[in-house]
Amino acid sequence: MAITSANQLELLQTAEAVAREKMIDPVLVIEAMEESLSRAAKSRYGAEMDIRVSIDRKTGRATFTRVRTVVEDEELENYQAEMTVEQAKQYMADPAVGDEFVEEVPPVEMGRIAAQSAKQVILQKVREAERDRQYEEFKDRAGTIINGVVKREEYGNVIVDVGAGEGILRRNEKIGRESYRPNDRIRCFIKDVRREPRGPQIFLSRTAPEFMAELFKMEVPEIYDNIIEIKAVARDPGSRAKIAVISYDNSIDPVGACVGMRGSRVQAVVNELQGEKIDIIPWSEDMPTFLVNALQPAEVSKVVLDEEAGKIEVVVPEEQLSLAIGRRGQNVRLASQLTGLDIDIMTEEEESARRQKEFEQRTGLFMETLDLDEFFAQLLVSEGFTNLEEVAYVEQDELLVIDGVDEGTAEELQARARDYLEAQAKAALENARALGVEDSLVEFDGLTPQMIEALAKDDVKTLEDFATCADWELAGGWTTVDGERIKDDGILEPFDVSLEEAQNLVMTARIQLGWVDPEELAAEDAEAEVGDDEIEASTEAGA
């Protein structure tokens, strides 16, 4: 078929029809047609030629042109699509490198194979445009709720028709043992949208904590209007959940607003989540207060917070222990997720026994190392002294407040403590050297002899060995495996080295060894600070 013999307007009509059907820009369809005709022309005139096709957007007339580009003499490679400045002078008045000489060529006769190839190009381009449109439509909807219709179920995963595309609700993103049949209506949270070769992949979820937060936003106008904010959500999907809320209007009770008249608002969310029980908790900046609220309905006697370790100890009456822990540890697990802290729950009797044991251990330490009688050692522990370093290096005035301690006694106590610590340090250093520790590590500032001994026992014997350590290997940390947090013990964890301190020590070692340029590091830190400031500014502007 010859392009000239066809109805030229038919091209435009076809483009518009395809564009309407696929809901894409007609220009994209026309561009695909131009590319397909260009390929057909190249197969006729020669693949080396630069043949371009332009379809008039009003008349549908296709114009075929051959383009030759002016290049330097030494860069001339393709004689069909390129020419030198000297060669171009016979076609152009004042040619320069980079200029293009365009001449119209006769339209091609499209045989059956060429027509089929053109059709494939158009279909491929249309599919790509359709995928791009779907991705652009859904990428900004990640983090929102969408209503869809179940199409089918594959190996436990539910394929959902979400209008202009398909989403997948994986088996582990369904609540409990939910099952769906084709054409069932379903409401899901768009967890992620990814651009992939086979088209945009829309990942849905009904177990995500954000799903519950979005449901409350739909049911509670005060949350939608930002009068009430959801600060944290923790879920055991299909069973129980806790949600922390705060009100920025003193006249509005955040918990009451979320519950609604006779529980109407919270009940609507519960029904959507297959009967999941929801505890609505007032959020507080004071972490112990927030934790007491989070552990409801259990009553808490005392809370001890260790912010550095990210741990919190909760003491409850004996009869409240099972309620605080919950069935299969559910209540304390959700409270831990809500607060972001590791929670240790103990009864009043257990806490008393532990405190007594610590008291006896510290008393024994002072009796043995400082050669004190039991009564005097107990006095030190009662005044809050927990280790020898505190006794050795504390201001003398803090020892003088103890009954029966004068300046001479305080000096003697501190001298004994320092002598013992120095002896311990000397012994630790000797042990470390016996294990093969090199001077480069011994002389590194920031490590005590006991730390060096611990490193040597873990086969870290040189400054190079130390510089290759990860911060969590030194300070310890937590790893999540199959949904459970597992403790990773750090080499220097017994010495209360924090993750930040470990990072600084390792980076200092790398700088000393010349592995890291301090100026480049400073520049990177400055860039990171600027980036953080920009993010904070944009967040405030958005708010």
NORLIN-V109404 format. One record per backbone hydrogen bond with DSSP energy under -0.5 kcal/mol. CO is the residue of the C=O (numbers start at 1). NH is the residue of the N-H. E is the energy in kcal/mol with one decimal. If there is no record, write none. Layout:
BEGIN
co->[CO,CO]
nh->[NH,NH]
e->[E,E]
END
This chain:
BEGIN
co->[1,2,2,6,7,7,8,8,9,10,11,12,13,14,15,16,17,18,19,19,25,25,26,27,28,29,30,31,32,33,34,35,36,37,38,39,40,41,42,46,49,50,50,52,54,54,56,61,61,62,63,64,65,66,67,68,69,70,71,72,72,73,77,78,78,81,83,84,85,86,87,88,88,96,99,100,101,103,108,108,109,111,112,113,114,115,116,117,118,119,120,121,122,123,124,125,126,127,128,129,130,131,132,133,134,135,136,138,139,141,144,146,148,149,150,152,154,157,157,158,158,159,159,160,160,161,162,165,166,167,168,168,169,170,171,173,174,175,181,184,186,188,189,189,190,192,194,194,196,200,201,201,202,202,203,203,204,205,208,208,209,210,211,212,213,214,215,216,219,220,220,221,222,222,223,227,229,229,232,234,236,236,239,240,241,242,243,244,244,245,246,249,251,252,253,254,255,256,259,259,260,261,263,264,265,266,267,268,269,270,270,271,273,277,278,279,279,281,285,286,287,288,289,290,291,293,295,302,303,304,305,306,306,310,311,312,313,314,314,315,315,316,317,317,318,320,321,322,325,325,326,327,329,330,331,332,333,334,335,336,336,341,342,342,343,344,346,347,348,349,350,351,352,353,354,355,356,357,358,359,360,361,362,363,364,365,366,366,367,367,373,374,375,376,377,378,379,380,381,387,388,389,390,395,395,396,396,397,399,402,404,406,407,408,409,410,411,412,413,414,415,416,417,418,419,420,421,422,423,424,425,426,427,428,429,430,431,432,433,438,438,439,441,444,448,449,450,451,452,453,454,455,455,456,459,461,462,463,464,465,466,470,470,471,472,473,474,477,479,479,481,484,486,487,488,490,492,492,493,496,498,499,500,501,502,503,504,505,506,507,508,509,510,510,511,516,517,518,519,520,521,522,523,524,525,526,527,528,529,530,531,532,533,534,535,536,537,538,539]
nh->[110,5,6,8,10,11,11,12,13,14,15,16,17,18,19,20,21,22,23,24,28,29,30,31,32,33,34,35,36,37,38,39,40,41,42,43,44,45,46,49,51,52,67,65,56,63,60,56,63,64,54,105,52,103,50,101,83,98,85,75,76,76,79,81,82,69,71,88,89,89,90,91,92,99,70,102,68,66,3,110,111,115,116,117,118,119,120,121,122,123,124,125,126,127,128,129,130,131,132,133,134,135,136,137,138,139,140,141,142,144,190,188,186,161,183,159,157,154,159,160,169,151,152,162,167,149,164,162,202,160,170,204,158,173,174,206,176,178,184,150,148,146,191,205,143,203,196,201,199,202,194,203,168,204,191,192,170,189,211,212,213,214,215,216,217,218,219,220,221,223,224,225,227,228,226,248,231,246,244,242,239,240,277,236,279,234,281,231,232,283,229,252,253,254,257,258,259,260,265,266,263,264,267,268,269,270,271,272,273,275,276,274,276,241,280,243,281,245,287,290,291,292,293,294,295,296,298,315,305,313,307,310,311,342,306,344,304,316,346,301,302,348,320,321,321,324,325,326,331,332,329,330,333,334,335,336,337,338,339,340,341,343,312,344,345,314,316,351,352,353,354,355,356,357,358,359,360,361,362,363,364,365,366,367,368,369,370,372,371,372,377,378,379,380,381,382,383,385,384,391,392,393,394,398,399,399,400,401,402,405,406,410,411,412,413,414,415,416,417,418,419,420,421,422,423,424,425,426,427,428,429,430,431,432,433,434,435,437,436,441,442,443,444,447,452,453,454,455,456,457,458,458,460,459,461,438,466,467,468,468,469,473,474,475,476,491,492,488,481,486,484,481,479,489,477,493,495,497,496,498,502,503,504,505,506,507,508,509,510,511,512,513,515,516,514,518,521,522,523,524,525,526,527,528,529,530,531,532,533,534,535,536,537,538,539,540,541,542,543]
e->[-3.5,-0.8,-0.9,-0.7,-1.4,-0.6,-0.9,-0.7,-2.4,-2.7,-2.5,-2.4,-2.2,-2.6,-2.4,-2.3,-2.2,-2.6,-1.0,-1.9,-1.2,-1.0,-2.3,-2.5,-1.8,-2.1,-2.5,-2.2,-2.2,-2.6,-2.1,-2.1,-2.0,-2.2,-2.1,-1.8,-0.9,-3.3,-2.5,-1.2,-1.2,-0.5,-2.6,-2.8,-0.6,-2.8,-1.9,-2.7,-0.5,-0.5,-2.2,-2.5,-2.8,-2.1,-0.5,-3.2,-2.1,-2.8,-0.5,-0.9,-0.5,-1.1,-0.8,-0.6,-1.7,-2.6,-2.3,-2.0,-0.9,-0.6,-1.0,-1.7,-2.6,-2.3,-3.0,-0.6,-2.1,-3.3,-1.1,-0.7,-0.8,-2.5,-2.2,-2.6,-2.5,-2.2,-2.1,-2.2,-2.3,-2.6,-2.5,-2.6,-2.5,-2.5,-2.4,-2.5,-2.5,-2.5,-2.5,-2.3,-2.4,-2.7,-2.8,-2.1,-2.1,-2.7,-0.6,-1.4,-0.7,-1.5,-3.0,-2.5,-2.5,-3.3,-3.4,-2.8,-2.5,-3.4,-0.5,-0.6,-3.1,-2.9,-1.2,-0.7,-3.1,-2.0,-1.0,-2.1,-0.7,-3.1,-0.8,-2.7,-2.8,-1.5,-1.2,-2.4,-0.5,-1.8,-2.1,-2.9,-2.9,-2.8,-1.1,-1.7,-3.1,-2.8,-0.6,-2.8,-2.3,-0.6,-2.3,-0.7,-2.8,-0.6,-2.0,-1.5,-0.6,-2.8,-1.1,-0.9,-1.8,-2.7,-2.0,-2.3,-1.8,-1.7,-1.7,-2.8,-0.7,-1.0,-1.6,-2.2,-2.4,-1.8,-1.5,-3.1,-0.7,-2.1,-2.8,-2.8,-2.5,-1.5,-2.1,-2.9,-2.8,-2.7,-3.1,-2.3,-1.2,-3.0,-2.7,-2.3,-0.5,-0.7,-2.5,-1.7,-2.0,-2.7,-0.8,-1.5,-2.2,-1.7,-2.1,-1.4,-1.3,-2.6,-2.6,-1.4,-1.6,-2.5,-0.7,-1.2,-0.7,-2.1,-0.6,-2.5,-0.6,-2.6,-0.9,-2.5,-2.7,-2.2,-1.9,-2.5,-2.0,-1.4,-2.0,-3.0,-0.5,-3.2,-0.6,-0.9,-2.0,-2.2,-2.7,-2.6,-2.9,-0.5,-2.4,-2.9,-1.7,-1.1,-1.7,-0.6,-1.2,-2.5,-2.4,-2.4,-0.6,-1.6,-2.0,-1.6,-2.0,-2.4,-2.0,-2.1,-2.2,-2.4,-2.1,-2.2,-0.8,-0.5,-2.4,-0.5,-0.6,-3.2,-2.3,-2.5,-2.2,-2.3,-2.3,-2.4,-2.1,-2.1,-2.6,-2.3,-2.2,-2.4,-2.5,-2.2,-2.5,-2.1,-2.3,-2.3,-2.4,-2.6,-1.8,-0.5,-0.6,-0.5,-2.2,-2.4,-1.8,-1.9,-2.0,-2.6,-1.5,-1.9,-1.8,-1.2,-2.9,-2.3,-1.0,-1.6,-0.5,-1.2,-1.6,-0.7,-1.5,-1.9,-0.6,-2.6,-2.5,-2.2,-2.5,-2.4,-2.3,-2.4,-2.3,-2.4,-2.5,-2.3,-2.2,-2.7,-2.2,-2.3,-2.5,-2.5,-2.3,-2.5,-2.2,-2.1,-2.3,-2.3,-2.4,-2.1,-1.3,-2.0,-1.2,-1.2,-1.7,-3.1,-0.8,-1.1,-2.4,-2.3,-2.1,-2.4,-2.5,-2.1,-0.8,-0.7,-2.8,-1.9,-0.8,-2.8,-2.2,-2.4,-1.1,-0.6,-1.4,-0.6,-1.1,-2.9,-1.9,-2.5,-2.0,-3.3,-0.7,-3.8,-1.9,-3.2,-2.8,-0.6,-2.2,-0.7,-1.5,-1.1,-2.1,-0.6,-2.4,-2.2,-2.2,-2.3,-2.4,-2.4,-2.3,-2.1,-2.1,-2.1,-2.4,-1.8,-2.4,-1.1,-1.1,-0.7,-2.4,-2.4,-2.2,-2.4,-2.4,-2.2,-2.4,-2.5,-2.3,-2.3,-2.5,-2.5,-2.5,-2.4,-2.4,-2.6,-2.6,-2.7,-2.4,-2.4,-2.5,-2.5,-2.4]
END
